[in-house]
Amino acid sequence: MTAQSDENEAKRIDELARETDILLEEEDSRKDLKEKRGIIKQTLYDGSKKLKHIMPKGKRI
């Protein structure tokens, strides 16, 4: 019975590790997207003009 419980525990640990890896990948991709948006906004910003007047209404960067 202990061998089976050890096996179940090992499977559970593997599942949790996979879930954690997936969550970390999603978080990293969100950070990358946020950085890209920041760079785009910074390049479009023209001192006296605000970004919202440069981009068409309803468009997201």
N, C-alpha and C positions, 0 to 999 in steps of 0.2 A: 504494500500500500504506500509506503514512503517513496518508492521509485516512481510510482504513478503521480504522486503529488509533486515530486521534484520535476517531473516531466511537464506537468501542467503549469508549474511555476515558471519554468524556463520558456514555455510557449508564451505565457502572459508577458514576461519581460521582453521577449522579442517583439510582440505586438506593440507594447508601449514604446519601445525604441523606434519602431517604424513610424508610429503616430507622431512622435517627437520630431523625427527627421522631416516629416511632411510639414509640420507646423513651422519649423525653422526655415525651410525653403520658402514657404509662403511669406513669412515675415521679411526675409532677405529681399524677395522680389518686390515687396511693397516699399522697402527702403530705397531700392534702386529706382523705382518709378518716381518716388517723391524727390529724389535728388535730380533726376532728369527734368521733372517739371520745374524745379527751382532754377535750373540752368536755363531752360527755355524762357521762363518768365524774366529772368535777369537780362537775357539778351534782347528781349522785346521791349524792356523798359527804357524809355527815352527821356530821362531827366524830368522835364516839365510835363510830359504827357503820361497819363495814367494808363496802365495796361488794359483796364476795362474799356477804354475808348478805342484802343487799337484792335482788339479782337472782336469779331462779330458776336452779337448777342446770342447766347445759348451754346456757344462753342466752349469746350473744355480743353484745357492744356494738360 
